[in-house]
Amino acid sequence: MDDVDIIRQLIKDLTKIVNVDPKRIYVTGLSNGAMMSYRLTCELADQIAAIASVAGTQNIVVCQSDQPVSIIHFHGTVDLHAPYDGGFGPKSLTPLNHTPV
């Protein structure tokens, strides 16, 4: 599945059905959802006004965003899953080497 395309289509469909201000589309996520928020800033920057990331970092090697997207990031310094300083957390559920906040 192409998660980004699903979100792209959801935005397109919702703007046809309900009164959505296309300049005020915000994304938020926790952990993997936070990482997905960052991915959407890279791939849908023309449609996303801002993101709020909680306990998940931007782990995309190359971000091809052509326009700025506002970000607020919440992350604890003793996160055992996605460490604040990056790397593999002792309670990580996947072998992902997290980027530092």
ABEGO torsion letter per residue (X at the ends): XBAAAAAAAAAAAAAAABBBBAABBBBBBBEAAAAAAAAAAAAAAAABABBBBBGBBBABABBABABBBBBBBBBBAABAABBAAEEBBAABABABBBBBX
